[in-house]
């Protein structure tokens, strides 16, 4: 379902001549008839620029760009951008054996590819258009994550309304998060085929519908059903991070990834900041109505402000415009593929299984995902731990919301902390994109990840209550946990994108799955954990649970240091990472684009080298 581009490039650099055509000697200066027609009909199209006469002027040189790359010195041809402007052009899914650059089918139909019309893709959008899109996606992601968190403030309402226990009421939060973990993986492949816009609109619409069911359900079972359906309907980070990949090359997308990660972690604290005010003044129905109001608002924003970003969908639309202009033999990559080929059971199952396969078989994915998942679960643990801790200082329900503000501040500070290292990394990637190891992206984590364990230890032993400690002390330490949580999610995602290339969607999918799944588990164990460890009457019964979490945090952080110094060892033993390395060394695979984020765009090589 998700896309895999055949990485084989014709020796002529993508002339568009099919394998069944008779080759015309270069010296003749005569181009095949369909090439001439293309050049006349659409002179700016990549597949229509070259004639056979120009091929005799081509030179191929070995460059340190993406392994063995072809570069044309033809003044009439398109020059691949040097350095970061050239990126591996395949993503996950089926292998398109016939969908090569400039490919011509036996009946003369041209299948349009990314290299042929980069001006039609999201890579070529202006910075203003890209960041408008990302800002709306930021709000969408906040809405989705708030839905998971604000439910905790409705537990007391559910107890009174349906007569269930507090632990039973928490099942609604747990099943939402666990189903959210699976929902993200289920939606992502469909967004690759049908487009991001329709998938996000469908997801937002369904989630909003289930909010109505949860609010009006006359039984607690109906609430649980609504939460299960809401979790499965949430597209989440798999689709939103996929949109980042639609707009930026891998070496240029770190700013955008950092921004979307901020929305993901930030959304999880909007719920506990807003929820206590609903809990103190309104009813269970308003827990759902607030989610619905926010959901409808972001759906309207997305409907009007976010265009489609998926490259194959944009190419299909571009091909239709070209046919309307008279180029009747040009088609998009999906237009000539029957639905039964695009949605085979084998392909669907293979796409859905790969994230779990990588999660279980790849040490890098497993360890990074467990660290990331444990870190995210801490926020949902705090939702239960903060109440008994801050009640020692007489915090009211509304004041409990303020206890989560330091975590939000920690997220913002972490986002700012990443600006200098990202600038430094981008300079290195521009100078030597292939010689820069992916492990460079873990460097900020060496300093920020330990803050999680330190913050938990500090939170534990500053929770003694008055008069031994002031309430500001545990808040400061919880901010440290927030800094570490953001850093862990950002760096592990960034590292896996660099390490696994075309398989990064599955690798990061495992990361997102672990975060949501473990958060769902945390929603169930947190309250008993802080209540039963040592017993409520035991001395330090609030301190020991946080101390245990701090020790666990220390252990799950250790692999980060191992991967930073020995990451190449693990990548050399990974079939996915080595497949990427082999493709970069052996094939001419470039996403040829003229986007604002590509160094040099499509300018002559001499101009780029002079910079």
N, C-alpha and C positions, 0 to 999 in steps of 0.2 A: 504494500500500500504506500509506504513512504517511498520517496523517490531515490533511485540509484542510477546515476548516469553512466553509461558505458564510457570508460575512460580512454578508449582507443581513438587516436586521432589519425586521419589520413596523412600519408607522407607529404602531401602537398600543402599541409597546413589547413585543410578544411576547404577544399575547392568546391565541394558539393557534388562531385562526379560519382555516380553510383558504380558499384563493382561490375555491372553488366555493360557499361559503356565502353566504347572503343577509345583508347587513349589517343590523343592528338599530340604529335611530337611538339615539344616546346618551340622548336625552331620555326614551326610553321606560322606561329603568331595567330592561330585560329582557336577560338574557344568553342567548346561544345555549344550547341544551339540553345539549350536551356540556360546555360550560364550567361550567354549574351542577352537572353530575354530577361533574366533576373537583373542584370546590371542596368538595362534600359528601364525596366519597370520600377525598380526601387534602388536607385544608385547609392543610398546611404545604408542599405542593409548589409550586414556583415557577409552574408553568403553571396551577395551580388556584386562585390567590389572587384574581385580579381578575374582576370582573363588568363588564358594560357600564355599569352605573350609576357605577362608580368611574372609568371612563375620562373622564367629563366634567370631573373635577377635575384631570386630568393637565395638567402644564405641561412645555414643552420649552424648555430654555435652552442657549445655546452656552457651553461651558465649555472651559477649557484642560486637558482631561484626556486624551482620546484623539482630538483633533480635534473633530468635531461630535458631541457625545454627548447622549443623552436622559437626563433625570433626572425621576423621578416624585415629585411631592409628595403622592401618594395615601397617606393614613394606613394603608390596608389593603394597599398594594403593597410590593414589594421595592425598596429604594433602593440603587442601585449604590454601592459604597464609593468615596469620593473619593480621588484621588491614586494611591498605589501599590497600592491594593486593586483597581483596575481594570486589567485587562491584555488585550492583544490575544488573542483566543480562536481563533486558528487555527494549526495546525501542518501539517507537510508531508504531501503525498499527493494523493489525489483530491479533487475538489471535490464536496462533498455538496450537491447542489442542493435536496434535499427535507429535509435534516436541520437545519432551522432551529429556533430556540428556540420551544417550544410548537407545533411543526408537527403538524397533523392531516391524515392521509391521507384520501382520499375515502371510505373505508369507516369512518371514525371512529377509527381507531387512532392513538394518540399516540406519537410518537417522542421518547423522553426524551433531553435534552441536558444539558450541564454546568450551564447556568444554571438548570435545573429542579430539580436535586437536588445542590447543592453540598455538602450535609452528607454525601453518600455518597462523596465524592472524597478523594483524598490531601491536598488543600489544607486540609481541615478536621481532619486528624489533630492530636493534641496534639504539642507539641514533643518530649516523651519518646518517643512512638511514631516520629516522624520520625527522630530522632537514633539510636534503636535500629536502625532500618532502614539509615540511612547508615553506621553503624559496621560492620554486617555487610557491606555493600557495599564498605566500605573494605578489609576483610580479603579479600574475594573478589578485588578488583582487585590487591591485593598478591600473591595467589596466582598470578594470571594473568601478572603481569609477572615474578615470580620464575622461572616456567617458562621464560621467554625468556632469562634471564640465567645461571642456574646451570649450564646446559649447557656453558659455556666451561670449567668445571673438570673436565669429563669427557673433554676432547680427548686427554689422554695415555692414558687408559684405552682409548679407541677405537683409538688407534695400536697399543697392545700387543695388544688383543683381535682386531682385524680386519686389522692390517698396513697401514693406510692412512697417508698423510702427515698432518702436523698441519694443513696447509691444506685437505686433503680432508676431514678430520674436522670442520673448522669449517663445512662446508656445512650440517650439521644445524642449527646455530644460525641461519645466514643464511636458510635456507628457512622455518624456523619464523616468524621475524620478518616476512618478506615475505608469507607466507600469512596471518599474523596481521593485517597491514595490510588485506588483502582480506576476511578473515573478519569483521572488525568491521563493514565496510560491508554484508556479505551478511546478517548476523544482524539488524541494526537494523530494517529494514522489517518483518520478521516479528514483532518484539517490539511494533510498533505495532498489528498486527492480532490476534495471538494472546495478547498480554500479556507483561509483563516476566518474571513468575515462571517460567512454563513454558520460556521461551527460555533464561533463565540456568540453570535446572536441567538442561535438555538440553545446554547448552554445557559445564557442569561435568562432567556424566556422561560425555560423549564424550571430553573432554580426559583424564579419569581412565582411561578404557579404553585410549586410545592410549599412556599411560604404561606400561601393562602390556606392550603390544606392543613398545615401545622397549626395555624391560628384558630381555625374553625372546627377542628376535629373534636367530636364529643367524647372520644376515648383516648387513653394514653397510647394504646396500640396504633392509633391513627397518626399520632405525633411521631412515633418511631418510624412508621412507614414513610412519612413525609421527609424525615431526616435521612433515611436511607436513599430515597430517590433524589433528594437534594445533593447528597454526596456524589452519587454516580453521575449526576447531571453537571457537576462542576468541572469545567475544562482545565482550569488552573494553569500552573507554570509550564507544563509541557507545550501548550499552545502559545502562551505569551513569550516564552523564550524562543520558540520557533519563529515568531514574528521578528525577533531581533536578528536571527540568522537570515531572514528574508531581506533585511535592510543593510546589513554590514558583513564584510568579509571577516573571517575568524580572527585575524590579527588586528582588526579595527573595531571590534564590537565590545571592548571591555567597558567603555563608559556606559554604553547602553545596558549591558548586563548588570553593572553595578547599580544602575538606576532601577531596573526591574526587581533585582534582589531586595533593594530598599523597600519597594512596595510590598513585597511578599512578607518580609519580617515585620514591616510597619503595620500591615493590616491585622496581624495577629494581636497587636496591643490596642487597636482601636476599640475592639470589643470590650475588654476589661476596663477601659477608660470611660466608655459611654454606658456600658451595662449597669454599673451601680446606680446611676441616676434613674434609669428605668426601673430597676429593682426597688428603689426607695419610694417612687412616686406613682408608678403605673401598674400594669398587670401583665400576665403572660402573653396576652394577645399583642401587646405593644412590643414585646421582644421580637415577635415575627413581623409586625408592621414596620418597625424601624428597618429591619433587613430588607423588606419589600420596597420601601420608599427609596433606600439607597440603591437597591438593585435596578429599579425602574429608571432612576436617574442615570446610572452608568450605562444602561442599555440604550437610552436615548442618545447620550453622548457618543457612544460607539457607533450607533446607526448613522449619525450625521457627520461625524468628524473623522472616522477611521475608514480609509479605503482598503480594498483587498491588497494583500502584500505577497501572497504565494506566487512564486515565479511561473509555475506551469499554468496557473489560471490567467495571469497577466499575458503570457505568451499566446494562449488560446484567444484572448480578446484582441490582441494585436494582430494575429493572423486573420481574424474576421474583418478587421478594418482594412487590412491589405487586400483581401478578396473583394471588399466593397469598392476599393480604388482600382480594381482591374487585375490584380495578381491572383488569378483564380486557382493557381496551383500551390498556394502557400497555406499550410495548416499548422495549428498548434500541436504541442506534444501529446495532448490527451484527446484530440479530436478524431484521430484515426484508430483509437484503441477502444474496442468494444467494452461495455461495462463488465461483461463476464471475465475479461482479462484483467480489468482494474480491481475487481473485488472477488478474487477467488478465495475459497475457504483456506487453502494452504497458505496463501500470501498473508491473509489477515492473521491467522494463528501464528505464523512465523514472526510477523511484526510485533505482535503482542507479547510473544514469549521472550524475545531477545533482551529486553531490559532486565528481566528476571534471571536469564541465563548469565548476563554479564555481572549482575549483582552477586550471584553465587560462585562464579568461576574466576572473576577478575579481582585480585587482591586490592588493587587501587580503588576500584569501584566499591567493593565491599567495605573497606576500612573508612574511606571518605564518607560513604553514605551512612554508616553507623555513627560516625562522629557527628555528622550533620543532623541525623535523625535524633540522636540523644540531645543535642543542643536545642533543637526546636521543641522537643518534649519538655524541656525544662520550663519553657514559658507557660505551658499548660499545667505543669506541676505547681508553678508559682501561683496560678489562679486559685489553687486550693490552699497553698501554704501561707499566702499573705494574710488571709483572714485571721487564723489563730495568732500569727506573729504580731500583727499590728493592733489587734484587739487589746494587747497588753498595754498599749498607750491610749486606749479608749477611742480608737478610730471609729467613726460612724460609717454607714454604708457608702455615703457620698465621698467621704474622705478616703475610703479604700481605693477609689478610682485614682486618686492622686499618687498612690503607691506605685502605679504602673508608669507614671510619667518619666521617672528616671530611666526605665528600660527604653522608652522611646527616645530619650535624649542620648542614651548609649548608641542606639542605631544611627542617629544623625551624626554623632561624633565619629563613629566607625566609617561612615560614608565619606566624611571629610578626610579621615586618616588615609584613605585609599588614593586620594588625589596624587600626592607625590610619587608613591611607588608605581602607579599606573602610568604616569608621565615618563618615568624612567624606563619602564618596560617597553613602552611604545617606541621610544628612541632606539632601544636595542633591537626590537623587532623590525624596525625600518632599515637599520644598518645591515642586519644579518638574519632574515626571517627563518632560514632553514638551520642556521648554526646555533640558534638560541633554543636551549632545551626547555621543554614545557615546565620543568620544575621551578623555573624562575618565578612562576605565578604563585608558588606556595610561600615565597619568602616573607610577605607580610604576616602570614599565619604563624610563623615561628615566634613572633613577638606577641601576637594578639590572641592566639588560641589558648595559651596558658592562663589568660585572664579569666577564663571560664572556671577553672579549678580554684584559682585564687579568690575569685568573686564568691564562689559557693562557700569556701571556707570562711571568708570574712562575713558573709551573710549569716552563716550558721552561728558564729560565736559573737555576733553583734545582735542576735535575736534574744538575748537574755532578758530584755525588758527593763523598765525603770525599776530602781534608780541606777542600775549598773551601766546601761547604755542609753543613748539618745536615738530616737526613731530615724534620724537622718543617716545613721551609720549603715543599717541594712539597705537603705535606698541607694547609697553610694556603691555598695558592693553589687547590688542588683544591676546598676548601670554598667558595671564591668562585665557582668554576664551578657548584657545586651550587646556590648561592643564585640565580645567574642562570638556571639551567635551570628551577627551579621558577617563578621570576617570569615567564619567557618563556611557559611553558605556561599559567599562570594568567591572565595579562593578555591574551594573544592569544585564548584561549577566551572570556573575559569580554567582550572587545571585539566579537568576531564575533557573540556572542549578542545584544548590544545593537544592532549595526549591521544585522543581517540578519533579526532577528525570526523570522517563521515559516519562514524559510529557513536558520536558524542550525544546524539539524541537519546539513544538507548542508555548510555552511561549516566547522563544527567537525569534520565527518567528513573533510574534506580535510586538516585539521590533524592529526588522528590518523593518517590514512593516511601522511602525510609522515613523521611521527615513527617509525612502525614500519618503513616501507619503507627509509628512509635508515639506520636502525639495523641493518637486515638487510644492507645494502650495507657498512656500517662493519665488521660482523663479519668480512668477507672481506678488506678492504684494510688493516685496522689493523696486523696483525703484519708484513706485507711493508713497509708504510709506515715503521714504526719500525726495520726491519731494513735496508732497501735504500737509503733516502735518504742519499746520501753514502757508504754502505757501513759495515759494522760497525767497520772499522779507521779510518774517517775521524774527524777531530776534531769534536766536538759533534754526532755522528751521532744522539744522543738529543734534542738541543736543537732542531735545525732542524725536525723534523716538528711538534713542538708550536708552534713559531714560525709555521709555515705555517698551522696551524689557527687561531692567534690572529689572523692577518691576515684570513683568511676570515671569522672571527667578527666582526671589525670591519666588514666590508663588508655582511654580512647583517643587521647591527643598524641600519644607516643608515635603512632604510624606516620603522622605528618612529618616528623623529623626524619624518619627512615626514608620516606618517599622523596624528601627534598634532597638528601645526600645519595640515595641509592635508587632513585626512580628509574633510571635507565636500565638497571638490572631487571626490574619487574616488567618494564615495557618490552624488553627484548624477549621475554618469555610469554608475552601476550599475543595471541593469534590476531586479535583485533588491531592492536597498536602496530604490530609488525606488518599487517596488511596495508595499513596506511603508509608506513615508511617505504614499503616496496613500491607502492603506487607512485609515491612522490619521486622516487629515484628512477623508475623505469618508464614513465609515461608523460606525455605532454598534456597535462590537465590544468587548464586555466579557466577561471571565470573571467572572461574578457569583458570588462565593463568600463564605462566612462562615468563613474559616480564621483560624488564630492568627497568620498572617503578614500579613494584610491590614489595613492601617490603617483602623479604623472598622468593619470587618466589614460587617454589614448594618444599622448603626444609622442613625437619622435624620440628615439632612445638618446640621441645626442643632447636634446634639451634636458632630459631627466638626469643624465650623467653630469651635466654642467652645474646642477644645483648643489 
